[in-house]
Amino acid sequence: MTATPATAAEMYELIRELYPICRSITGDGVRETLRILTRYVPLEIHEVPSGTPVFDWNVPREWNLRAAWIASCDGRRVVDTRDSNLHVVSYSSPVRRRVALSELREHLHALPDHPDWIPYRTSYYTESWGFCVTQKQLASLTDPEYEVCIDATLAPGSLSYGEYLLRGRSEREILISVHVCHPSLCNDNLSGIAVSALLARRLREREREYSYRFLYVPGTIGSLTWLSRNTAGVSRIAHGLTLVCLGDGSPFTYKRTLAGGAEVDRAAALALRESGFAHELIDYFPFGYDERQYNSPGFRLAVGSLMRARHGQFPEYHSSADDLDFVTAKSLQESLDVCGSILEVLDGNRVYRSTSPFGEPQLGRRGIYRGLGGEPDLADLQLAMLWLLTLCDGSQSLLDVAERSGLHFVLVQRAADQLVTHGLLEAARCAYS
């Protein structure tokens, strides 16, 4: 499943379209984002009323921002969300009044080490208000008082999320989850949104063993809401990924499931090894994104996380520097390719047994070698056949064989197909059943 330059450009253009939208964990920004995504993914959009219990949480009130600004004594707006929607602390309570500079400073956030960047801050579950400014803007505030305005609503409404189930031969599912709550931040996580959207479209174009469930949810509260509404069905989820921070040029990072060693962990490790891209495999830890909810004790779903730059560990993280210049079409294309490769391993994994297990079967007299005459990698393909005939005793999967042999999964898969055709392998069980 290889991306094309046209696909890469399309992902970047989707990010460009979504970039100006003011998103939060609820509100019209999320709805607008989901509506745009329906051009790529036939989403079912769900609305869950404020106050709905979701385990130990409740769906919060809906927040919508019309405008926010700080004006000097002469009426000049020195900070304005028309310039960047990051200028307001997300979920700020409505306010309009004059405040002394000393009080205003208590409501301002800046990044002293990066004087031209605007930080991204939230106050989701604490009623307060605030602004995010550059350090240069903060230093320029010298009037004794300022007028502040946050023209927003914080009232009963609903939480919105999008869901798409792409059915395969099996009812067992692979979950792809991305968060859609961040405002104008390209890597975190417009990149995950764009990659997953094009991934869904590509999966529709080929046959699938697994069913695929795509979720577009506000971080934490969105995945908790989905889990609380679908508790009976989560047992169908065999594997899963959260996709985050996939548009920058950093090496790949794969964060394993809580258990570690799950099939998705092994598939990700194999796909990254075969990709040739620089990468790191790290163990699970309880910070990050919605993999925390999926791996929690009540569910223990095998959901890992694929990213490039790690959250909180790149300077641009949660700042205005995570902009359209920070992500590239090339990085998005590479990320889509890696995602596709992981899913190809999971979807193509099978368990076979040899039908001629007593010693090595004679391949030559069956015409197998003659039939492979046009293969460009004949020696490796023959070696893959020998590995399969050695290991396939009804307990080893194609993933096991690829790991043990060091050969590419697709090559092992092709070799298995040849041996099945010639009656030397038979299906023992479906790895996806």
Protein Blocks (a to p, Z undefined) as FASTA:
>chain_A
ZZdfklmmmmmmmmmmmmmpccdfbdjklmmmmmmmmmmmccddddddehiaghjbccdd
ddddfbdcdddfkopafbdfklomklpcghiacddddddfklmmmmcccdfklmmbccdd
ddfkbccddddddfklmmmpmbfbdcdddddddddddddddddddddfbfbdcdddddfk
bccdfklomkmmmmmmmmmmmmmmpccfbdcddddddehjlmmmmmmmmmmmmmmpmbdc
ddehklbcbdcdddddfkgoiaklmmmmmmmmmnopacddddddfedcfklmmmpmklop
acddddfbdehiafkgopaklcfklpcfklmmmmmmmmmmmmmmmmmpccdddfblgoja
dfklnommmmmmmpmblmlmmmmmmmmmmmmnojacfklmmmmnopafklmmmmmmmmmm
nopaccfbdfkZZ
